[in-house]
């Protein structure tokens, strides 16, 4: 048996470039075969590379004379002789190379048989340094894989398990024998095998690693809990570029995943809370605020919401001791108003019923109540009578939640939520979110209640200070007066009018507006009105009267007011007017239409030391004089000249009695105005 000359195949490097590599290629393992006499009959190309002798130099020669150092030839012959008779051996021996150098070579020797039955000796040889390096690399790789705390696995190109380390088997609750040779979906059905295998295919196709790929699932080691993993994928190739498979590193990031989920949930919680609370409390109107609360939670949390206030909170009057608290429904928000079962018809049935036991309990304990799943018995706890029970049952109420409105330590009422079409039961997260929304809204509701009480007080005070009966109609002069409180805002309290009989058949007319609002403005208005009446009895000219009134206003806690004072003399057909920073009166004459009177301007009352001018006008029969406060002509978003022009046109086109004209002007006001209005009309030639 002999080997072919390796030169027939060209250089060894070219041949190896065409043949897939293996561990033997890394070792550069050489094969040598000896016949029964110990002569070389096969000399591999790798042996040529290792020892330097080509086949022509080695074939037919005893191996001991070719490679053994002096004194080692007999030992080498004995070893090969033992191999031929069946004794295998391994060891490291010095070998003499063609260039005269000595190289330590590790041998593995064994026995072969040719077709004729002759025994041959086989020697596999490799440079000992190369062998040790490969052994170290393999040992290090094995150490890293088996002792790494990170889960590591290797899959072949068909995505079958090839290798799995101890960390990953422990984490997954499987053994290497359970998985090797099988697909992921067959071994760990609880993980997202589709996503994982898609990532591995991508890496096999592109060669680009995928880092920190996140998946979730369950494994046999912990089947009751969801886990999250961070996986990184790398393509494995040999030294010649052949794709062998995919290596995967796996880190359990469940704690981080849960923390991130909690943070995301907190962000969503805050966003929902902010969004739901954004439109609550936009005004100080009680019913509007309650309606904003109800609409903030429907349909976000419920299919129907009602806001019921305690009568004691809504009216400011305490219930008698021992009495069950009464409720006033101030807002209702159905998700589907036209739904015969869960819309307006349902809340009308609830509104006409007695307060539900659960509602009373929530108010009594100042704590939320919740029935996640409403059954027949629960219906009677959330309904206030048989009619309400029937309505709720017909609507298919599935879940109920009530949260008290508590502000500044006082229970004001309760928000009730019903789920009908939404089959999800209320849970602790809903309860927490609704309570936070209600907690914020309760302050707005309480502010609206406080404002309403203050407004009512100011309005009551102001009305008590204004003339309580229509003024007596003086000779030759017809009078009509009117007052309207503000439609919204906090501006109640500062406007007034008065009609005062003077000597000689004259009449004093005054309209004023105290700057500010509330009870304080109403009180100052009362002082100025009283002072004006006292000064008018002295029959002072308008400018002089305003001068004294200005001195009085200056002593009233830095308060300012605008005012126009007119002295009408029906006998002479004249009117003398003075103005303190007030809007000009309107004079309407049949032949000239309506016009603003150009009274000399002056500062408001309370500034002090400013002289007031006077204007005297002739008033023919039928002339109409209008004194008013700015609330009559001011419109949000428009210049005041627009309102003045509109007032003049309305007066020119007015028909009917003087009082009807006065009521018409007040009734056409924008009721969203944030200011109250006082209006005084005087027509000359009346009786």
BARO-104428 format. One record per residue: residue in three letters; z, y, x of N, C-alpha, C in turn. Coordinates in steps of 0.2 Angstrom, whole numbers, plus 5000, padded with zeros to 4 digits. Atoms other than C-alpha are relative to their C-alpha. Last residue first. Example, Ala and Ser with C-alpha at 12.3 -4.5 7.8 and 13.67 -1.06 7.14 Angstrom:
2
SER499949944996503649955068500350054996/ALA500049945004503949785062500050065004/
//
This chain:
687
UNK499449985004516955554516500549965002/UNK499750055005515355544527500650034997/UNK500249995007514455704534500249944995/UNK499949935003514655654552499750004993/UNK500649975004514655474556500250064997/UNK499849945004515955404569499350034997/UNK500549965003515855234577500250054996/UNK499949955006517155154588499450044999/UNK500649965002516955004599500350044994/UNK499849965005518154904610499550054998/UNK500449955002517554754620500450044994/UNK499949995008518354614630499650074999/UNK499649945001517654564647500050014993/UNK499350004997517054404655500450064998/UNK499849944997515554384643500750005003/UNK499850034993515054204639500350065004/UNK499350035000515054264621500349975006/UNK500050064996513554374624500749975000/UNK499850004993513754504611499949935003/UNK500550024995512754504595500150005007/UNK500250075001514254494584499449985004/UNK499550054997515054654591499749934999/UNK500049994993513454754587500549965004/UNK500650034998513354684569499950015008/UNK499950074999515154714566499449975003/UNK499550014995514954904570500149925001/UNK500449994993513354914560500549985006/UNK500550054999514254834545499650015007/UNK499750064998515654954547499649945001/UNK499849984994514455104546500449945003/UNK499449954999513655034531500250005007/UNK499450025003511954964530500550045002/UNK500049995007510454984542500749984997/UNK499550025004510454994561499950024993/UNK500350045006508755024569500549974995/UNK500649975003509255174580499849964994/UNK499749955004510955094584499450044996/UNK499650035005510154934590500350054995/UNK500550025005508855034600500449974994/UNK500349945003510255134609499549974994/UNK499649975005511254974612499750064996/UNK500050055006509754884620500550034995/UNK500650005004509455034631500049964994/UNK500049945003511255034637499450014996/UNK499550005006511254854640500050064997/UNK500350045005509654864651500450004994/UNK500449965004510455014660499649964995/UNK499749975006511854904665499650044996/UNK499749934999510754804676500350034994/UNK500449945002510554624671500350065003/UNK500750004998511254464679499550064999/UNK500050044994512754444668499350005003/UNK500250075000512654564654499949985007/UNK500150034994513554734652499849924999/UNK500749994997513254834637499949965006/UNK500550005005514754794625499350005003/UNK500150075002515954744639499450004995/UNK500650024996515754924646499949924998/UNK499850024993516855004633499549965003/UNK500050074999516255094617500249995008/UNK499650014994516055264609500249935001/UNK499850074998514655284597500450015006/UNK499850004993514255454588500349935001/UNK499650054999513155454572500250005008/UNK500050024993512355604565500549955002/UNK500350074999512155604546500049985008/UNK499850055005512355794544499649935002/UNK500349995007512055884560500349944995/UNK500150065004513255864575499850014993/UNK500149995007513156004588499949944996/UNK500650025003513755954605500150024993/UNK499949985007515156024617499349994997/UNK500749995003515255944634500250014993/UNK500050005007516855964645499350014998/UNK500549955003517255934663500049994993/UNK500450045005518755844671499650064996/UNK500249975006519555904687499649974995/UNK500749995002520155774699499950044994/UNK500249944997521955784706499250024999/UNK499649944999522455604703499650065003/UNK500249974993521555444705500450065001/UNK499550034995522555374690499850025007/UNK499349985001521255404676500449965006/UNK499650035005519455374682500750025000/UNK499750064998518455504692500549964995/UNK499349994997517455634684500249935002/UNK499650064997515655644678500650025003/UNK499850004993515155794667500449945002/UNK499449974999514555724650500150015007/UNK499949984993512755694648500650045001/UNK499749934999512755614631500150015007/UNK499350004996511655454630500250075001/UNK500049984993510255464617500750005003/UNK499450014997509755384600500050025008/UNK499950064998508355454589500749995004/UNK500150004992507855634589500249935002/UNK500649974998507555674570499949995008/UNK500650035003508855554563499350035002/UNK500249955005510155594576499349974997/UNK500650025003511055454586499950054994/UNK500049965006512355504599499349994997/UNK500750005002512855374612500050044994/UNK500150025007514455394622499250014998/UNK500149955005514355394641499949984993/UNK500750005002515155254651499950064994/UNK500250055005516855304657499350004999/UNK500450064997517355384674499849954995/UNK499750024994518555504665499749935002/UNK500150074998517555584651500449995007/UNK499950004993517755744641500149935002/UNK499850074996517055774624500150015007/UNK499949984993516955924611500249935004/UNK499650054996516155884595500050025007/UNK500050004992515456014583500449945002/UNK500650044998514956024564499949995008/UNK500549964996516056174561499449965002/UNK500149945003517056084547499550055004/UNK500550015005516755914554499950074997/UNK499849955005517755964570499450004994/UNK500549985004517755814582500250054994/UNK499749975006518855804597499450024995/UNK500549955004518155674609500550034994/UNK499649975005519055584623499650054997/UNK500349945002518255464635500350024993/UNK499849985006519255344646499550064998/UNK500649955002519155244662500250024992/UNK500350025007520755164668499550054999/UNK500649955001521655154685499749984993/UNK500550025005523355074689499550054999/UNK500749994998524255114705499549974996/UNK500150064995525955054698499250005002/UNK499950065002525955174683499749945005/UNK499350024999526355344690500049924998/UNK499850004992524555394693500649975001/UNK500350074998524155344674500250005008/UNK499650065002525355484669499749945003/UNK499350004996524555614680500449944998/UNK500250024993522755564673500750005004/UNK500050085001523455574655499949985007/UNK499350035001523955754659500049935000/UNK499749984993522155794666500749984999/UNK500250064995521355694651500450025007/UNK499650065002522255814639499949945005/UNK499349994998521655964648500449944998/UNK499950014992519855904648500750015002/UNK500150064997519955864629500150005008/UNK500750024999520756024624499949945003/UNK500249974993522556014619499249985000/UNK500749975001523056004601499750025006/UNK500049934998524855964605499450045000/UNK499649965005524855814594500050075002/UNK500549985006523455744605500450044995/UNK500449944997524655734620499650034995/UNK499549955000525855614610499650075003/UNK499849975006524355514605500550055000/UNK500649965003523655504622500250024993/UNK500149934997525355454629499550044997/UNK499449965002525555314617500050075003/UNK500249995007523755244621500650054997/UNK500549945000524155264640499850024993/UNK499749934998525755164638499550055000/UNK499549985005524955024627500350075002/UNK500449975006523455014639500550024995/UNK500249944998524754984653499650044995/UNK499449965000525554844644499850075002/UNK499949985007523854764640500650054999/UNK500549955003523354774658500250024993/UNK499949934997524954694663499650054998/UNK499549975004524754554650500250075003/UNK499350035001523154504657500550044996/UNK500050055006521754594665500749984999/UNK499550065000521354734677499949964994/UNK500350054995520554904675500549955001/UNK499650014994521154984659499749955005/UNK500050074997519755024647500450005007/UNK499850014993519755174635500049935003/UNK500150074998519055234619500150005007/UNK499950024993519755394611499849935000/UNK500250074999519355494595500149985007/UNK500050024993520355654590499849925000/UNK499950074999519955724572499949985008/UNK500350034994519955904567500249935001/UNK500550055002520455954550499649975005/UNK500649965002521356114556499449954998/UNK500049945005522656014565499350034999/UNK499749944997522355844572500050054995/UNK500149945004522155664565500350065004/UNK499449955001522055534578499950064996/UNK500249945005520855384579500650044998/UNK499549975005521155254593499750064997/UNK500349945004520255134604500650034996/UNK499649985006520855004617499550064997/UNK500449955004520254894631500350034994/UNK500049934997521354824645499650054995/UNK499449964999522054654639499950075001/UNK499749985007520854504640500650055002/UNK500149935001519854494656500350034994/UNK499349985001520354324662500150074999/UNK499749964994518754234661500750024998/UNK499850054994517854174645500350055005/UNK500150065002517354254628500249955005/UNK500550034995518254414631499949934997/UNK499850024993519154484616499549975004/UNK500150074999518254574602500349985007/UNK499850024993518754744595499949925000/UNK500050074999518054844581500249985007/UNK499750024994518155024573499949925000/UNK500050075000517255114559500249985007/UNK499850034994517455304555500049924999/UNK499950075002516655414542500149965007/UNK500150044994516855604545500249924997/UNK500649994997516755744532499949965006/UNK500549965004518555744527499450015004/UNK499949925001519555614537499450034996/UNK500749964999519355424534500150074998/UNK500249965006521055344536499450045002/UNK499749935000521055224551499850044993/UNK500549954999520855044547500250075000/UNK500449995006522454954549499550055001/UNK500050075004523354874564499650014993/UNK499849995007522955014576499949944996/UNK500649975003522954934594500250024992/UNK500049934998524654894602499450044997/UNK499449975003524954734592500050085002/UNK500149985007523154684596500650034997/UNK500549955000523454704615499950024992/UNK499749934999525154614614499550054999/UNK499549985005524354464605500350075001/UNK500449985006522854464616500550024995/UNK500349944999523954464632499650034994/UNK499549955000525054324625499750075001/UNK499749995007523554224620500550055000/UNK500549975004522754244637500250024993/UNK500049934997524354194646499550054996/UNK499449975003524454044635500150075002/UNK500049995007522654004638500650034997/UNK500549945002522754034656500050014993/UNK499649944998524253914658499650064998/UNK499549995005523253784648500450065001/UNK500349985007521753804658500550014995/UNK500249934999522753794674499750034994/UNK499449965001523553634667499950075002/UNK499850005007521853554664500650054999/UNK500549965003521253604682500250014992/UNK499849944998522853524689499550054997/UNK499449985003522553374679500250075002/UNK500249975006520753354685500650034997/UNK500349934998521353324703499950044993/UNK499549964997522553184697499750075002/UNK499649975005521253124685500650045003/UNK500349955003520053094699500450044995/UNK500249954995521253004710499750064996/UNK499449975000521852894695499950065005/UNK499949965006520052854691500750045001/UNK500549955000519752794709500150054994/UNK499849954994521352694711499550064999/UNK499449975002521052604694500250065005/UNK500149955005519252574698500650044998/UNK500449944997519752494714499950054995/UNK499549954996521152394706499650065003/UNK499650034995519952314693500450055004/UNK499749954995519152364677500449965005/UNK499349985002518152214670500250065005/UNK499550004994516252214673500750024997/UNK499650065001515352184656500549995006/UNK499950034993514652354655500549955000/UNK500750034998513952374637500249975007/UNK500350055005515752394631499449975002/UNK500650034998516952474644499749954994/UNK500250065004518252594637499349975003/UNK500750024999519152734646499949934997/UNK500150075002520652834640499349985002/UNK500850015000521152994649500049924998/UNK500350064997522953044645499349994999/UNK500450045004523953194641499849945003/UNK500449965005524953334649499649964995/UNK500550035003526353244658499650044995/UNK500050005008527353364668499449964998/UNK499450045002527853354687500049994992/UNK499449964999526653494692500649964997/UNK500149944996525153414684500750035001/UNK499349984997525153234677499950065004/UNK500149934997523653184666500650035002/UNK499749935003523953004662499850065004/UNK499749964994522752864666500350064997/UNK499749945002522152734653500450035006/UNK499649974995521052584656500250074998/UNK499749945002520152464645500550035005/UNK499549984996518952314646500350074999/UNK499850064996517852214635500650025005/UNK499649974994517552334620500349945004/UNK500050054995516252244609500450035006/UNK500449974994515852394598500049955006/UNK500750005001516352284583499650035006/UNK500250075000518052244590499250004999/UNK500050034994518352424594499749935001/UNK500649964996517852484577500049985007/UNK500650035003518952344568499450045004/UNK500150074998520452384579499349984998/UNK500250004993520152574576499949935003/UNK500749975000520152544557499850005007/UNK500550055002521652434558499350025001/UNK500050015007522752564567499449944999/UNK499549975003522952644584500149994992/UNK500249965006521952544595500650024996/UNK500449944998522252494613499850044994/UNK499649964995523752374610499650065002/UNK499549965004522952304594500450045005/UNK500349945004521352264604500650044996/UNK500049944996522452164617499750064996/UNK499349975000522852034604500050065004/UNK499849985007521051994600500750045000/UNK500150055005520451994618500350034994/UNK499849995006520152134631499949944995/UNK500450045005519952084649500350014993/UNK500650024997520552204663499549964995/UNK500150075003521852284652499349985003/UNK500750035000522452434662500049934997/UNK499950075003523952554661499249975000/UNK500650025003524152714672500149934997/UNK500450054995525852784675499449974996/UNK500449964995526852934667499749955005/UNK499850024993527952804659499750045005/UNK499350014999527952884642500249985007/UNK499749945000526152944644500850005001/UNK500349974994525452774649500450075000/UNK499650034995526552694635499850045007/UNK499349975000525952814622500349975006/UNK500049934998524152774627500750035000/UNK500150004993524452584627500050085002/UNK499350024996525252594610499950015007/UNK499950074998523652684603500649995004/UNK500050024993523852854595500149935002/UNK499449984997523552854576499949985008/UNK499550055000521752844570500750035004/UNK499650005006520552974566500649964999/UNK499649935000520053004584500350014993/UNK499450004996519752814586500350074999/UNK499550055002518552804572500650005004/UNK499849975007517652964577500549954997/UNK499549964998517552884595500350044994/UNK499450034998516652734588500650055002/UNK499650045006515452824577500649975003/UNK499649955003514952944592500449974994/UNK500149934999514352804603500550044996/UNK499649974995514852624605499950075002/UNK499350044999514352534589500450045006/UNK499550005006513052654581500649965002/UNK499850075001512352704598500449994994/UNK500450025006511652884597500249924998/UNK499849975006512952954609499749974993/UNK500650005005512552824622500250034994/UNK500650014996513752854637499350004996/UNK500350075001515052924625499449995005/UNK500650014997516053074631499749935000/UNK500350075000517453134621499450005003/UNK500750014997518553294623499849934999/UNK500349944998520053384616499349995003/UNK500650024996520853244606499650065001/UNK500649965002522553314601499449985004/UNK500649994996524053194602499550044997/UNK500649995003525853194594499450015005/UNK500449944999527353134603499349994997/UNK500650024996528453014594499650065001/UNK500750015003529953104588499549975004/UNK500150065004531653074595499449994997/UNK499750064996532053254600499949944996/UNK499350015001530853374591500249945003/UNK499950045006529253404599500749994999/UNK499750074999529153554611500049964994/UNK499450015004527953694608500249935001/UNK499449974997526653754621500749994996/UNK499749945004525253714609500550045004/UNK500649965003524153604620500350064997/UNK500349974995525653534630499550054998/UNK499549964997526753494615499750045006/UNK500049945004525253424606500550055003/UNK499450005004525053304620500050064996/UNK499449964997523253304626500649994995/UNK499549985005521953174623500650035003/UNK499449964997520453154634500450024994/UNK499649955004519253014628500550045004/UNK499449974997517952914638500350054995/UNK499749955004516652794633500650025003/UNK500549985005515452684642500250054995/UNK499950035007516552674658499450024995/UNK499550055001516552704676500149974994/UNK499850034994515052804681500549945000/UNK499950085001514452814663500249975007/UNK500550045004515452914660499350025002/UNK499950075000516852964672499549964996/UNK500050024993516353144676500149925001/UNK500750014997515853174658500049975007/UNK500350065004517653144652499349995003/UNK499650064998518353264665499749944997/UNK500350024993516953394662500449945003/UNK500650035001517453384643499749985007/UNK499950075002519253414647499449974999/UNK499850034995518753574657500249924998/UNK500650014995517653634643500349965006/UNK500450055002519053604631499449995004/UNK499650065000520353704641499549944998/UNK500050025007519253854646500249924999/UNK499350015002519753904663500049994993/UNK499849945004518053874670500749994998/UNK500449954999517253754683500250074996/UNK499649944998518753644683499650065001/UNK499449995004517853484685500450065001/UNK500249955006516053494691500650004996/UNK500349944998516453424709499950054994/UNK499649955001517653294704499750075001/UNK499750005007516453154701500550064999/UNK500549995005515453194717500350004993/UNK500349934999516953214728499550024995/UNK499549965002517753054722499850075000/UNK500050005007516152964724500550044997/UNK500749975003515853034741500149994993/UNK499949934999517752994746499450034997/UNK499549985004517552814740500150084999/UNK500250005007515952794748500550024995/UNK500549945001516652854764499750004993/UNK499649945000518152734762499550064999/UNK499749995007517052594758500450064999/UNK500549995005516052624774500250014993/UNK500249934999517652634784499550024995/UNK499549965003518252474776499850075001/UNK500150015007516552384780500650054996/UNK500649955001516652454798499950004992/UNK499849934999518452374799499450054998/UNK499649985006517852214791500250075001/UNK500549995006516352204803500550024994/UNK500349945000517552244818499550014994/UNK499549955001518752104813499650075000/UNK499849995007517251984810500550064999/UNK499849935001516452014826500350024993/UNK499749995007516351834832500250075000/UNK499349975000515251834848500250014993/UNK499749985006513751724850500750025001/UNK499349984999512551704865500350024993/UNK499649965005510951614862500750015002/UNK499350004999509751534874500350064996/UNK499749935001507951504868500849995001/UNK499649995006506751364873500350075000/UNK499650065001505751294888500450004993/UNK499549995005504351414889500449944999/UNK500050045006503351374905500650024996/UNK500249965006503251524917500049964993/UNK500749995001503151434933499850034994/UNK500249964995504951454938499250015000/UNK499950034993505451384921499750045005/UNK500650024997505651494906500249965006/UNK499950044994507151524894499349975002/UNK500550054999506851664881500249965006/UNK500449994994508451764877499549945001/UNK500550054999509351794861499650015006/UNK500549984995510951894858499649945002/UNK500450054996512051864843499550045004/UNK500549964996513451974835499649955005/UNK500150014993514351874822499550055003/UNK500649964998515151904805500049995008/UNK499949974993516351784796499450045002/UNK500649974997516651754778500150025007/UNK500149934998518151654774499450015003/UNK499849965006518551484765499950085001/UNK500450005006517551374776500250054995/UNK499749955005518451414792499650014994/UNK499349984998518051284805500450044996/UNK499550055002516651214794500750025003/UNK500150064996515651384796500649954998/UNK499350045000515451524784499849945004/UNK500050075003514151664785500749975000/UNK499450025003513651834792499949934997/UNK500150045006512251894803500749984998/UNK499450015004512152034816499849954994/UNK500350015007510852044830500649974996/UNK499549985005511752124845499749994993/UNK499349994999510252104857500450024994/UNK499749965006508552034855500850005001/UNK499350025003507751984871500150044994/UNK499549945000505852014873500649984997/UNK499650004994504851854877500550065001/UNK500149944996503651894863500350005007/UNK500749975000503351734854499950065005/UNK500550054997504951634859499350035000/UNK499950004992505951794856499649955003/UNK500349944998505151814838500150005008/UNK500750005000505451634834499750065003/UNK500250044994507251654839499349995001/UNK499849964993507551804828499849955006/UNK500649954999506651714813500150045007/UNK500650034998507851564816499450055001/UNK499950024993509351674815499449975003/UNK500049944996508751764799500149985008/UNK500749975001508351594790499950065005/UNK500450044995509951504797499350044999/UNK500749975002511051634788499549975005/UNK500249944997512651524790499350024998/UNK499749945002513351404778499950075003/UNK500349985006512151264781500350074997/UNK499649945002512751244799499750034994/UNK499450014997512051074805500550054997/UNK499850075001510451044795500849995002/UNK499950005008510051234793500349934999/UNK499449965002510251244812500249994993/UNK500149935002509051104816500650044998/UNK500149985007509450944824499950075000/UNK500650045003509250864842499950024993/UNK500550004995511050914847499449964997/UNK500549965001512150954832499449995004/UNK500249985007513450834828499450045000/UNK500350065003513550754846499750024993/UNK500750004998513950934852499649944997/UNK500050034993515450934841499350015002/UNK500550065000515651044825500149985008/UNK499750065003517051164819499549945001/UNK500450025006515951324822500449944997/UNK500049955005517251414833499649984994/UNK499349985003517751264842499950054995/UNK499850065004515951204845500750014997/UNK500449995006515451384851500249944995/UNK499849945004516851394864499750004993/UNK499350015003516551224870500250054995/UNK499450004996514751254874500649994996/UNK499549955004513151204864500749995005/UNK499449994996511551124872500550054996/UNK500150044993509851064866500750005003/UNK499549994995509951114847499949965006/UNK499550055000508251114839500650015005/UNK499449985002507251264837500549954998/UNK500150015007505551184840500750024996/UNK500549965003505451274856499949984993/UNK500650014998507151204861499550044997/UNK500550035005508751284857499449995004/UNK500750004998510151324869499749964995/UNK500450065003511951374864499350015003/UNK500650004997513351494870499649934998/UNK500350055002514951554862499350005002/UNK500549985005515851674872499649944998/UNK499749995006517451624880499550024994/UNK500149945003516451544894500450014993/UNK499349965000517251394901499950074998/UNK499450045003515851264897500650045000/UNK500150025007514351384899500649974997/UNK500149945004514951474915499949984993/UNK499449975001515551314923500050064995/UNK499650045005513951224919500750034999/UNK500349995006512951364927500449964995/UNK499849945002514051364942499850014993/UNK499350005002513951184944500250064997/UNK499950045006512051184942500750004998/UNK500349975005511851324955500249974993/UNK499649945001513051244967499850044994/UNK499350025002512151084966500450054998/UNK500250025007510451174968500649974997/UNK500149945003511151254984499949994992/UNK499449975001511851094990500050064996/UNK499650045005510251004988500650034998/UNK500449995006509251144997500449964994/UNK499849935003510551145011499750014993/UNK499350005003510350955012500250074998/UNK499649964995508450955014500750014997/UNK500049925001507850825003500450035005/UNK499649964995507450635005499950074998/UNK500149935002506950494993500450055004/UNK499649944998506750335002499850064997/UNK500149935002506050174995500550055002/UNK499549965000505950005004499850074998/UNK500149944996504749875000500650044999/UNK499549955001504949694994499950065005/UNK499749984993503349594993500550054998/UNK499350034999503049514976500450025006/UNK500050074997501149524977500749985000/UNK500350055004501049674965500049935002/UNK500749995001502249774976499749954995/UNK500450075000504149764973499350024999/UNK500650015005505349914976499649945001/UNK500550054999507149934983499450004995/UNK500050065005508250084985499449955002/UNK500550054999508650234996500149944995/UNK499850055005509350404992499549945001/UNK500450065002509350515007500349974994/UNK499650055005510050685011499549954998/UNK500450025006509250775026500449954996/UNK499650045004510050875040499749984993/UNK499849985007508650945050500449954997/UNK499650055004508350935069500250024993/UNK499349985003507051035077500349944997/UNK499550014995505650965089500750024997/UNK499949944995504251045079500549995005/UNK500650004995503750875072500150065005/UNK500649975003505550855064499450015005/UNK500449964995506950745070499350024997/UNK500750025000508050695055499750045006/UNK500449954996509950705055499349975001/UNK500150024993510750595042499550055003/UNK500449954996511550625025499949985007/UNK499649974994512050485014499550065003/UNK500249934999511450375000500550035005/UNK499549964997511450184998499750075000/UNK500149935001510650044988500550045004/UNK499549964999510849864994499850075000/UNK499749985006509549754987500650045000/UNK499750065002508749665002500550014993/UNK500550045002507549805005500349934997/UNK500349985007508949935004499549954998/UNK499550015006509949835017499750024994/UNK500050075001508449835029500449984994/UNK500650015004508250025026499949924999/UNK499949975007510050055032499449984995/UNK499650045003509849935047500150034992/UNK500350065002508350025053500449964996/UNK500549995005509150195052499749944998/UNK499649985006510650135062499650014994/UNK499750075002509550055075500350014993/UNK500650045002508550225077500349934997/UNK499950015007510150335078499549954997/UNK499450035002510350325097500149994993/UNK499850064996508950445100500749984999/UNK499849984994508650545084500249955005/UNK499450014997507750455071500150045006/UNK499549955003506250525062500750005004/UNK500349935002504650445069500650054999/UNK500249974994505450295079499750074998/UNK499549984995506550255065499850035006/UNK499749935002505250275051500550015006/UNK499350015002504250135060500350074998/UNK499450004995502450195061500649984997/UNK500150064995500950135050500650015005/UNK500250075002500750305041500049955005/UNK499450035002501650455049499849934998/UNK499650014995500350545059500649954998/UNK500350044995498950515047500549995006/UNK500050085002500050565033499749965006/UNK500450025006500550735040499949935000/UNK500650054998502050765050499649994994/UNK500549974996503050925047499549955002/UNK500050024994504650845041499550035005/UNK499350014997504950925025500149995007/UNK499749945000503250985021500750005003/UNK500349964995502450825026500350075000/UNK499850024993503750735016499750045005/UNK499349964999503350845001500349975006/UNK500249934997501450785003500750045001/UNK500149955005502150605001499850075003/UNK499749944998502050475014499850054996/UNK500149945004501750295009500450065002/UNK500650025003501550135020499950064995/UNK500149955006502850185033499349984997/UNK500549954998503350035044499850044993/UNK499749934999505049955042499550055001/UNK499949994993504349775044500350075002/UNK499550044998504449735026500250015007/UNK500150075001503549885021500549965003/UNK500050044994504250065020499849934998/UNK500050075001503950195006499949965006/UNK500350044995504350385008500149924999/UNK500050075001504550504994499749975006/UNK500650044997505050684997500149934999/UNK499850074999506150794985499449975003/UNK500550024995505750984986500149925002/UNK499750044994507451004978499549995005/UNK499549954997506751144966500349975006/UNK500449954996505151034963500550055003/UNK500350034994506250884959499750055004/UNK499550004995507150994946499849975007/UNK499450045002505551014937500550015005/UNK499550014996503851114938500649964997/UNK499449975003502251094928500649985005/UNK499650055004500751054939500750034998/UNK500350025006499451184944500449944996/UNK500149945005500451294955499749974994/UNK499449995004501151134963499950064995/UNK499950065004499451084969500650024995/UNK500550005006499051254976500149954995/UNK499949955004500651254986499550014994/UNK499550025005500351084993500250054995/UNK499349984998498751145001500549984995/UNK499949934998497151044997500750025001/UNK499849965006497150884987500150085002/UNK500550015005496150785000500250054994/UNK500549944999497350865013499449994995/UNK499949945004498750755006499550055000/UNK499949944996497950605013500150064996/UNK500649964998498150465001500250065004/UNK500149935003499650355002499450035002/UNK500049944996499650175007499950064996/UNK500049945004500050005000500050065004/
//
